[in-house]
Amino acid sequence: MPIVTVLQGPRDIELKRELVARITDAFVDAYKIPADTVQVWIQETPADSWGAAGKLTADR
């Protein structure tokens, strides 16, 4: 059973629904497995809790 973890900033629930559907479809197509065996975990981190290039994302 594949488990996919997505690390990202907060997103709208409709965008997350679409992402989960597309990731699931990609595994079904590539691995020829049933959709109900694919799990997608979305971990959201607020912009004030992560950074890049020496700056908080919230400050960009």
PQR file with spaces between the fields and no chain letter, atoms N, CA, C, O and H, PARSE charges and radii, in Angstrom:
ATOM       1  N    MET     1       0.849   -1.172    0.000 -0.4000 1.5000
ATOM       2  CA   MET     1       0.000    0.000    0.000 -0.0000 2.0000
ATOM       3  C    MET     1       0.894    1.234    0.000  0.5500 1.7000
ATOM       4  O    MET     1       1.621    1.460    0.968 -0.5500 1.4000
ATOM       5  N    PRO     2       0.859    2.041   -1.065 -0.5600 1.5000
ATOM       6  CA   PRO     2       1.657    3.264   -1.097  0.2800 2.0000
ATOM       7  C    PRO     2       1.072    4.327   -0.168  0.5500 1.7000
ATOM       8  O    PRO     2      -0.142    4.510   -0.075 -0.5500 1.4000
ATOM       9  N    ILE     3       1.977    5.011    0.509 -0.4000 1.5000
ATOM      10  CA   ILE     3       1.599    6.157    1.324 -0.0000 2.0000
ATOM      11  C    ILE     3       2.413    7.340    0.811  0.5500 1.7000
ATOM      12  O    ILE     3       3.643    7.302    0.804 -0.5500 1.4000
ATOM      13  H    ILE     3       2.963    4.861    0.433  0.4000 1.0000
ATOM      14  N    VAL     4       1.722    8.380    0.386 -0.4000 1.5000
ATOM      15  CA   VAL     4       2.363    9.581   -0.137 -0.0000 2.0000
ATOM      16  C    VAL     4       2.193   10.692    0.890  0.5500 1.7000
ATOM      17  O    VAL     4       1.083   10.946    1.360 -0.5500 1.4000
ATOM      18  H    VAL     4       0.723    8.411    0.392  0.4000 1.0000
ATOM      19  N    THR     5       3.293   11.353    1.239 -0.4000 1.5000
ATOM      20  CA   THR     5       3.227   12.477    2.171 -0.0000 2.0000
ATOM      21  C    THR     5       3.530   13.760    1.414  0.5500 1.7000
ATOM      22  O    THR     5       4.547   13.868    0.728 -0.5500 1.4000
ATOM      23  H    THR     5       4.195   11.146    0.858  0.4000 1.0000
ATOM      24  N    VAL     6       2.636   14.726    1.547 -0.4000 1.5000
ATOM      25  CA   VAL     6       2.805   16.032    0.924 -0.0000 2.0000
ATOM      26  C    VAL     6       3.035   17.044    2.042  0.5500 1.7000
ATOM      27  O    VAL     6       2.200   17.189    2.935 -0.5500 1.4000
ATOM      28  H    VAL     6       1.810   14.639    2.103  0.4000 1.0000
ATOM      29  N    LEU     7       4.159   17.736    1.992 -0.4000 1.5000
ATOM      30  CA   LEU     7       4.468   18.791    2.950 -0.0000 2.0000
ATOM      31  C    LEU     7       4.268   20.116    2.231  0.5500 1.7000
ATOM      32  O    LEU     7       4.866   20.361    1.183 -0.5500 1.4000
ATOM      33  H    LEU     7       4.837   17.618    1.266  0.4000 1.0000
ATOM      34  N    GLN     8       3.425   20.966    2.796 -0.4000 1.5000
ATOM      35  CA   GLN     8       3.115   22.217    2.103 -0.0000 2.0000
ATOM      36  C    GLN     8       2.579   23.244    3.084  0.5500 1.7000
ATOM      37  O    GLN     8       2.294   22.944    4.243 -0.5500 1.4000
ATOM      38  H    GLN     8       2.939   20.767    3.647  0.4000 1.0000
ATOM      39  N    GLY     9       2.453   24.453    2.588 -0.4000 1.5000
ATOM      40  CA   GLY     9       1.756   25.492    3.329 -0.0000 2.0000
ATOM      41  C    GLY     9       0.258   25.280    3.198  0.5500 1.7000
ATOM      42  O    GLY     9      -0.188   24.475    2.380 -0.5500 1.4000
ATOM      43  H    GLY     9       2.685   24.697    1.646  0.4000 1.0000
ATOM      44  N    PRO    10      -0.515   25.992    3.993 -0.5600 1.5000
ATOM      45  CA   PRO    10      -1.975   25.830    3.958  0.2800 2.0000
ATOM      46  C    PRO    10      -2.556   26.100    2.566  0.5500 1.7000
ATOM      47  O    PRO    10      -2.139   27.023    1.867 -0.5500 1.4000
ATOM      48  N    ARG    11      -3.522   25.272    2.189 -0.4000 1.5000
ATOM      49  CA   ARG    11      -4.219   25.409    0.915 -0.0000 2.0000
ATOM      50  C    ARG    11      -5.713   25.212    1.146  0.5500 1.7000
ATOM      51  O    ARG    11      -6.128   24.638    2.153 -0.5500 1.4000
ATOM      52  H    ARG    11      -3.860   24.522    2.757  0.4000 1.0000
ATOM      53  N    ASP    12      -6.502   25.690    0.210 -0.4000 1.5000
ATOM      54  CA   ASP    12      -7.948   25.533    0.226 -0.0000 2.0000
ATOM      55  C    ASP    12      -8.306   24.049    0.123  0.5500 1.7000
ATOM      56  O    ASP    12      -7.610   23.289   -0.550 -0.5500 1.4000
ATOM      57  H    ASP    12      -6.164   26.156   -0.608  0.4000 1.0000
ATOM      58  N    ILE    13      -9.375   23.641    0.780 -0.4000 1.5000
ATOM      59  CA   ILE    13      -9.770   22.232    0.793 -0.0000 2.0000
ATOM      60  C    ILE    13     -10.085   21.699   -0.607  0.5500 1.7000
ATOM      61  O    ILE    13      -9.831   20.528   -0.889 -0.5500 1.4000
ATOM      62  H    ILE    13      -9.941   24.258    1.327  0.4000 1.0000
ATOM      63  N    GLU    14     -10.629   22.532   -1.478 -0.4000 1.5000
ATOM      64  CA   GLU    14     -10.912   22.066   -2.846 -0.0000 2.0000
ATOM      65  C    GLU    14      -9.621   21.737   -3.588  0.5500 1.7000
ATOM      66  O    GLU    14      -9.574   20.766   -4.343 -0.5500 1.4000
ATOM      67  H    GLU    14     -10.836   23.483   -1.250  0.4000 1.0000
ATOM      68  N    LEU    15      -8.576   22.533   -3.384 -0.4000 1.5000
ATOM      69  CA   LEU    15      -7.291   22.235   -4.012 -0.0000 2.0000
ATOM      70  C    LEU    15      -6.716   20.932   -3.467  0.5500 1.7000
ATOM      71  O    LEU    15      -6.127   20.150   -4.213 -0.5500 1.4000
ATOM      72  H    LEU    15      -8.614   23.322   -2.770  0.4000 1.0000
ATOM      73  N    LYS    16      -6.886   20.700   -2.171 -0.4000 1.5000
ATOM      74  CA   LYS    16      -6.384   19.460   -1.575 -0.0000 2.0000
ATOM      75  C    LYS    16      -7.158   18.252   -2.088  0.5500 1.7000
ATOM      76  O    LYS    16      -6.570   17.195   -2.317 -0.5500 1.4000
ATOM      77  H    LYS    16      -7.364   21.335   -1.564  0.4000 1.0000
ATOM      78  N    ARG    17      -8.454   18.393   -2.270 -0.4000 1.5000
ATOM      79  CA   ARG    17      -9.245   17.286   -2.843 -0.0000 2.0000
ATOM      80  C    ARG    17      -8.733   16.923   -4.231  0.5500 1.7000
ATOM      81  O    ARG    17      -8.568   15.748   -4.560 -0.5500 1.4000
ATOM      82  H    ARG    17      -8.932   19.251   -2.084  0.4000 1.0000
ATOM      83  N    GLU    18      -8.487   17.944   -5.032 -0.4000 1.5000
ATOM      84  CA   GLU    18      -7.986   17.723   -6.401 -0.0000 2.0000
ATOM      85  C    GLU    18      -6.607   17.071   -6.368  0.5500 1.7000
ATOM      86  O    GLU    18      -6.339   16.149   -7.139 -0.5500 1.4000
ATOM      87  H    GLU    18      -8.621   18.898   -4.764  0.4000 1.0000
ATOM      88  N    LEU    19      -5.746   17.534   -5.496 -0.4000 1.5000
ATOM      89  CA   LEU    19      -4.400   16.965   -5.390 -0.0000 2.0000
ATOM      90  C    LEU    19      -4.455   15.494   -4.999  0.5500 1.7000
ATOM      91  O    LEU    19      -3.777   14.666   -5.607 -0.5500 1.4000
ATOM      92  H    LEU    19      -5.964   18.282   -4.869  0.4000 1.0000
ATOM      93  N    VAL    20      -5.252   15.164   -3.994 -0.4000 1.5000
ATOM      94  CA   VAL    20      -5.381   13.768   -3.542 -0.0000 2.0000
ATOM      95  C    VAL    20      -5.906   12.892   -4.687  0.5500 1.7000
ATOM      96  O    VAL    20      -5.413   11.782   -4.888 -0.5500 1.4000
ATOM      97  H    VAL    20      -5.803   15.837   -3.500  0.4000 1.0000
ATOM      98  N    ALA    21      -6.876   13.371   -5.418 -0.4000 1.5000
ATOM      99  CA   ALA    21      -7.423   12.593   -6.543 -0.0000 2.0000
ATOM     100  C    ALA    21      -6.360   12.365   -7.613  0.5500 1.7000
ATOM     101  O    ALA    21      -6.233   11.259   -8.139 -0.5500 1.4000
ATOM     102  H    ALA    21      -7.276   14.273   -5.255  0.4000 1.0000
ATOM     103  N    ARG    22      -5.609   13.393   -7.932 -0.4000 1.5000
ATOM     104  CA   ARG    22      -4.590   13.255   -8.987 -0.0000 2.0000
ATOM     105  C    ARG    22      -3.439   12.351   -8.564  0.5500 1.7000
ATOM     106  O    ARG    22      -2.957   11.539   -9.355 -0.5500 1.4000
ATOM     107  H    ARG    22      -5.713   14.292   -7.505  0.4000 1.0000
ATOM     108  N    ILE    23      -3.003   12.491   -7.326 -0.4000 1.5000
ATOM     109  CA   ILE    23      -1.929   11.614   -6.841 -0.0000 2.0000
ATOM     110  C    ILE    23      -2.400   10.165   -6.843  0.5500 1.7000
ATOM     111  O    ILE    23      -1.665    9.273   -7.267 -0.5500 1.4000
ATOM     112  H    ILE    23      -3.394   13.150   -6.683  0.4000 1.0000
ATOM     113  N    THR    24      -3.613    9.929   -6.373 -0.4000 1.5000
ATOM     114  CA   THR    24      -4.168    8.573   -6.373 -0.0000 2.0000
ATOM     115  C    THR    24      -4.225    8.023   -7.787  0.5500 1.7000
ATOM     116  O    THR    24      -3.809    6.890   -8.030 -0.5500 1.4000
ATOM     117  H    THR    24      -4.210   10.653   -6.029  0.4000 1.0000
ATOM     118  N    ASP    25      -4.737    8.817   -8.723 -0.4000 1.5000
ATOM     119  CA   ASP    25      -4.817    8.373  -10.119 -0.0000 2.0000
ATOM     120  C    ASP    25      -3.440    8.037  -10.685  0.5500 1.7000
ATOM     121  O    ASP    25      -3.302    7.082  -11.449 -0.5500 1.4000
ATOM     122  H    ASP    25      -5.075    9.738   -8.525  0.4000 1.0000
ATOM     123  N    ALA    26      -2.427    8.809  -10.321 -0.4000 1.5000
ATOM     124  CA   ALA    26      -1.070    8.559  -10.821 -0.0000 2.0000
ATOM     125  C    ALA    26      -0.562    7.194  -10.343  0.5500 1.7000
ATOM     126  O    ALA    26       0.056    6.457  -11.112 -0.5500 1.4000
ATOM     127  H    ALA    26      -2.539    9.585   -9.700  0.4000 1.0000
ATOM     128  N    PHE    27      -0.819    6.861   -9.082 -0.4000 1.5000
ATOM     129  CA   PHE    27      -0.390    5.559   -8.579 -0.0000 2.0000
ATOM     130  C    PHE    27      -1.188    4.428   -9.196  0.5500 1.7000
ATOM     131  O    PHE    27      -0.631    3.375   -9.509 -0.5500 1.4000
ATOM     132  H    PHE    27      -1.321    7.459   -8.458  0.4000 1.0000
ATOM     133  N    VAL    28      -2.472    4.627   -9.375 -0.4000 1.5000
ATOM     134  CA   VAL    28      -3.300    3.605  -10.016 -0.0000 2.0000
ATOM     135  C    VAL    28      -2.791    3.341  -11.430  0.5500 1.7000
ATOM     136  O    VAL    28      -2.663    2.187  -11.840 -0.5500 1.4000
ATOM     137  H    VAL    28      -2.925    5.481   -9.121  0.4000 1.0000
ATOM     138  N    ASP    29      -2.501    4.402  -12.172 -0.4000 1.5000
ATOM     139  CA   ASP    29      -2.008    4.247  -13.547 -0.0000 2.0000
ATOM     140  C    ASP    29      -0.612    3.627  -13.604  0.5500 1.7000
ATOM     141  O    ASP    29      -0.360    2.735  -14.413 -0.5500 1.4000
ATOM     142  H    ASP    29      -2.605    5.339  -11.839  0.4000 1.0000
ATOM     143  N    ALA    30       0.292    4.097  -12.748 -0.4000 1.5000
ATOM     144  CA   ALA    30       1.677    3.646  -12.809 -0.0000 2.0000
ATOM     145  C    ALA    30       1.874    2.245  -12.245  0.5500 1.7000
ATOM     146  O    ALA    30       2.625    1.450  -12.810 -0.5500 1.4000
ATOM     147  H    ALA    30       0.087    4.822  -12.090  0.4000 1.0000
ATOM     148  N    TYR    31       1.209    1.938  -11.143 -0.4000 1.5000
ATOM     149  CA   TYR    31       1.428    0.668  -10.462 -0.0000 2.0000
ATOM     150  C    TYR    31       0.348   -0.370  -10.721  0.5500 1.7000
ATOM     151  O    TYR    31       0.469   -1.526  -10.316 -0.5500 1.4000
ATOM     152  H    TYR    31       0.598    2.584  -10.685  0.4000 1.0000
ATOM     153  N    LYS    32      -0.711    0.059  -11.403 -0.4000 1.5000
ATOM     154  CA   LYS    32      -1.826   -0.866  -11.693 -0.0000 2.0000
ATOM     155  C    LYS    32      -2.388   -1.473  -10.409  0.5500 1.7000
ATOM     156  O    LYS    32      -2.554   -2.688  -10.297 -0.5500 1.4000
ATOM     157  H    LYS    32      -0.810    0.998  -11.732  0.4000 1.0000
ATOM     158  N    ILE    33      -2.675   -0.601   -9.446 -0.4000 1.5000
ATOM     159  CA   ILE    33      -3.212   -1.026   -8.152 -0.0000 2.0000
ATOM     160  C    ILE    33      -4.575   -0.376   -7.939  0.5500 1.7000
ATOM     161  O    ILE    33      -4.891    0.624   -8.584 -0.5500 1.4000
ATOM     162  H    ILE    33      -2.540    0.385   -9.537  0.4000 1.0000
ATOM     163  N    PRO    34      -5.384   -0.934   -7.045 -0.5600 1.5000
ATOM     164  CA   PRO    34      -6.687   -0.328   -6.757  0.2800 2.0000
ATOM     165  C    PRO    34      -6.515    1.014   -6.021  0.5500 1.7000
ATOM     166  O    PRO    34      -5.607    1.177   -5.205 -0.5500 1.4000
ATOM     167  N    ALA    35      -7.386    1.944   -6.321 -0.4000 1.5000
ATOM     168  CA   ALA    35      -7.335    3.266   -5.702 -0.0000 2.0000
ATOM     169  C    ALA    35      -7.443    3.194   -4.185  0.5500 1.7000
ATOM     170  O    ALA    35      -6.855    4.017   -3.483 -0.5500 1.4000
ATOM     171  H    ALA    35      -8.124    1.812   -6.984  0.4000 1.0000
ATOM     172  N    ASP    36      -8.181    2.228   -3.677 -0.4000 1.5000
ATOM     173  CA   ASP    36      -8.364    2.168   -2.229 -0.0000 2.0000
ATOM     174  C    ASP    36      -7.130    1.697   -1.474  0.5500 1.7000
ATOM     175  O    ASP    36      -7.144    1.631   -0.245 -0.5500 1.4000
ATOM     176  H    ASP    36      -8.659    1.560   -4.248  0.4000 1.0000
ATOM     177  N    THR    37      -6.064    1.368   -2.194 -0.4000 1.5000
ATOM     178  CA   THR    37      -4.809    1.009   -1.524 -0.0000 2.0000
ATOM     179  C    THR    37      -3.853    2.193   -1.402  0.5500 1.7000
ATOM     180  O    THR    37      -2.805    2.080   -0.767 -0.5500 1.4000
ATOM     181  H    THR    37      -6.052    1.421   -3.192  0.4000 1.0000
ATOM     182  N    VAL    38      -4.204    3.315   -2.000 -0.4000 1.5000
ATOM     183  CA   VAL    38      -3.334    4.500   -1.988 -0.0000 2.0000
ATOM     184  C    VAL    38      -3.773    5.443   -0.870  0.5500 1.7000
ATOM     185  O    VAL    38      -4.947    5.798   -0.761 -0.5500 1.4000
ATOM     186  H    VAL    38      -5.055    3.407   -2.516  0.4000 1.0000
ATOM     187  N    GLN    39      -2.811    5.837   -0.047 -0.4000 1.5000
ATOM     188  CA   GLN    39      -3.081    6.823    0.999 -0.0000 2.0000
ATOM     189  C    GLN    39      -2.260    8.078    0.715  0.5500 1.7000
ATOM     190  O    GLN    39      -1.089    7.994    0.343 -0.5500 1.4000
ATOM     191  H    GLN    39      -1.858    5.549   -0.136  0.4000 1.0000
ATOM     192  N    VAL    40      -2.881    9.235    0.894 -0.4000 1.5000
ATOM     193  CA   VAL    40      -2.189   10.511    0.726 -0.0000 2.0000
ATOM     194  C    VAL    40      -2.352   11.287    2.021  0.5500 1.7000
ATOM     195  O    VAL    40      -3.470   11.551    2.466 -0.5500 1.4000
ATOM     196  H    VAL    40      -3.832    9.303    1.196  0.4000 1.0000
ATOM     197  N    TRP    41      -1.226   11.650    2.621 -0.4000 1.5000
ATOM     198  CA   TRP    41      -1.234   12.429    3.852 -0.0000 2.0000
ATOM     199  C    TRP    41      -0.745   13.833    3.525  0.5500 1.7000
ATOM     200  O    TRP    41       0.320   14.003    2.933 -0.5500 1.4000
ATOM     201  H    TRP    41      -0.318   11.436    2.260  0.4000 1.0000
ATOM     202  N    ILE    42      -1.514   14.822    3.906 -0.4000 1.5000
ATOM     203  CA   ILE    42      -1.120   16.213    3.686 -0.0000 2.0000
ATOM     204  C    ILE    42      -0.779   16.822    5.036  0.5500 1.7000
ATOM     205  O    ILE    42      -1.610   16.870    5.943 -0.5500 1.4000
ATOM     206  H    ILE    42      -2.380   14.683    4.388  0.4000 1.0000
ATOM     207  N    GLN    43       0.448   17.282    5.149 -0.4000 1.5000
ATOM     208  CA   GLN    43       0.891   17.963    6.359 -0.0000 2.0000
ATOM     209  C    GLN    43       1.104   19.435    6.008  0.5500 1.7000
ATOM     210  O    GLN    43       1.959   19.776    5.190 -0.5500 1.4000
ATOM     211  H    GLN    43       1.123   17.243    4.413  0.4000 1.0000
ATOM     212  N    GLU    44       0.324   20.285    6.633 -0.4000 1.5000
ATOM     213  CA   GLU    44       0.419   21.716    6.354 -0.0000 2.0000
ATOM     214  C    GLU    44       1.160   22.433    7.472  0.5500 1.7000
ATOM     215  O    GLU    44       0.921   22.197    8.656 -0.5500 1.4000
ATOM     216  H    GLU    44      -0.371   20.008    7.298  0.4000 1.0000
ATOM     217  N    THR    45       2.049   23.299    7.072 -0.4000 1.5000
ATOM     218  CA   THR    45       2.822   24.085    8.012 -0.0000 2.0000
ATOM     219  C    THR    45       2.535   25.559    7.755  0.5500 1.7000
ATOM     220  O    THR    45       2.631   26.010    6.613 -0.5500 1.4000
ATOM     221  H    THR    45       2.244   23.491    6.110  0.4000 1.0000
ATOM     222  N    PRO    46       2.190   26.313    8.781 -0.5600 1.5000
ATOM     223  CA   PRO    46       1.930   27.737    8.587  0.2800 2.0000
ATOM     224  C    PRO    46       3.183   28.474    8.108  0.5500 1.7000
ATOM     225  O    PRO    46       4.308   28.061    8.387 -0.5500 1.4000
ATOM     226  N    ALA    47       2.965   29.558    7.391 -0.4000 1.5000
ATOM     227  CA   ALA    47       4.070   30.327    6.808 -0.0000 2.0000
ATOM     228  C    ALA    47       5.026   30.872    7.857  0.5500 1.7000
ATOM     229  O    ALA    47       6.180   31.161    7.543 -0.5500 1.4000
ATOM     230  H    ALA    47       2.051   29.893    7.164  0.4000 1.0000
ATOM     231  N    ASP    48       4.573   31.017    9.092 -0.4000 1.5000
ATOM     232  CA   ASP    48       5.479   31.522   10.139 -0.0000 2.0000
ATOM     233  C    ASP    48       6.258   30.393   10.819  0.5500 1.7000
ATOM     234  O    ASP    48       6.980   30.632   11.788 -0.5500 1.4000
ATOM     235  H    ASP    48       3.635   30.782    9.347  0.4000 1.0000
ATOM     236  N    SER    49       6.112   29.170   10.314 -0.4000 1.5000
ATOM     237  CA   SER    49       6.808   28.031   10.913 -0.0000 2.0000
ATOM     238  C    SER    49       7.774   27.352    9.966  0.5500 1.7000
ATOM     239  O    SER    49       8.243   26.253   10.262 -0.5500 1.4000
ATOM     240  H    SER    49       5.526   28.976    9.527  0.4000 1.0000
ATOM     241  N    TRP    50       8.089   27.967    8.838 -0.4000 1.5000
ATOM     242  CA   TRP    50       9.091   27.416    7.918 -0.0000 2.0000
ATOM     243  C    TRP    50       9.701   28.542    7.102  0.5500 1.7000
ATOM     244  O    TRP    50       9.108   29.610    6.953 -0.5500 1.4000
ATOM     245  H    TRP    50       7.709   28.860    8.598  0.4000 1.0000
ATOM     246  N    GLY    51      10.861   28.296    6.589 -0.4000 1.5000
ATOM     247  CA   GLY    51      11.547   29.343    5.847 -0.0000 2.0000
ATOM     248  C    GLY    51      12.404   28.780    4.738  0.5500 1.7000
ATOM     249  O    GLY    51      12.607   27.571    4.629 -0.5500 1.4000
ATOM     250  H    GLY    51      11.343   27.428    6.710  0.4000 1.0000
ATOM     251  N    ALA    52      12.904   29.692    3.915 -0.4000 1.5000
ATOM     252  CA   ALA    52      13.807   29.341    2.824 -0.0000 2.0000
ATOM     253  C    ALA    52      14.723   30.529    2.578  0.5500 1.7000
ATOM     254  O    ALA    52      14.326   31.681    2.753 -0.5500 1.4000
ATOM     255  H    ALA    52      12.739   30.674    4.004  0.4000 1.0000
ATOM     256  N    ALA    53      15.935   30.243    2.177 -0.4000 1.5000
ATOM     257  CA   ALA    53      16.920   31.281    1.851 -0.0000 2.0000
ATOM     258  C    ALA    53      17.133   32.243    3.020  0.5500 1.7000
ATOM     259  O    ALA    53      17.354   33.438    2.824 -0.5500 1.4000
ATOM     260  H    ALA    53      16.257   29.307    2.035  0.4000 1.0000
ATOM     261  N    GLY    54      17.063   31.709    4.227 -0.4000 1.5000
ATOM     262  CA   GLY    54      17.346   32.505    5.404 -0.0000 2.0000
ATOM     263  C    GLY    54      16.220   33.387    5.905  0.5500 1.7000
ATOM     264  O    GLY    54      16.426   34.202    6.805 -0.5500 1.4000
ATOM     265  H    GLY    54      16.883   30.738    4.387  0.4000 1.0000
ATOM     266  N    LYS    55      15.021   33.237    5.332 -0.4000 1.5000
ATOM     267  CA   LYS    55      13.883   34.063    5.741 -0.0000 2.0000
ATOM     268  C    LYS    55      12.646   33.214    5.974  0.5500 1.7000
ATOM     269  O    LYS    55      12.435   32.205    5.302 -0.5500 1.4000
ATOM     270  H    LYS    55      14.854   32.575    4.601  0.4000 1.0000
ATOM     271  N    LEU    56      11.832   33.631    6.932 -0.4000 1.5000
ATOM     272  CA   LEU    56      10.544   32.972    7.115 -0.0000 2.0000
ATOM     273  C    LEU    56       9.685   33.187    5.872  0.5500 1.7000
ATOM     274  O    LEU    56       9.710   34.257    5.265 -0.5500 1.4000
ATOM     275  H    LEU    56      12.003   34.451    7.478  0.4000 1.0000
ATOM     276  N    THR    57       8.950   32.189    5.516 -0.4000 1.5000
ATOM     277  CA   THR    57       8.055   32.310    4.373 -0.0000 2.0000
ATOM     278  C    THR    57       7.036   33.428    4.596  0.5500 1.7000
ATOM     279  O    THR    57       6.637   34.109    3.652 -0.5500 1.4000
ATOM     280  H    THR    57       8.930   31.320    6.010  0.4000 1.0000
ATOM     281  N    ALA    58       6.619   33.612    5.853 -0.4000 1.5000
ATOM     282  CA   ALA    58       5.661   34.659    6.179 -0.0000 2.0000
ATOM     283  C    ALA    58       6.214   36.066    5.892  0.5500 1.7000
ATOM     284  O    ALA    58       5.445   37.006    5.694 -0.5500 1.4000
ATOM     285  H    ALA    58       6.943   33.059    6.620  0.4000 1.0000
ATOM     286  N    ASP    59       7.540   36.205    5.871 -0.4000 1.5000
ATOM     287  CA   ASP    59       8.158   37.514    5.638 -0.0000 2.0000
ATOM     288  C    ASP    59       8.436   37.787    4.174  0.5500 1.7000
ATOM     289  O    ASP    59       8.951   38.853    3.834 -0.5500 1.4000
ATOM     290  H    ASP    59       8.165   35.441    6.032  0.4000 1.0000
ATOM     291  N    ARG    60       8.111   36.860    3.311 -0.4000 1.5000
ATOM     292  CA   ARG    60       8.397   37.060    1.876 -0.0000 2.0000
ATOM     293  C    ARG    60       7.302   37.810    1.199  0.5500 1.7000
ATOM     294  O    ARG    60       7.378   38.065   -0.003 -0.5500 1.4000
ATOM     295  H    ARG    60       7.693   35.995    3.587  0.4000 1.0000
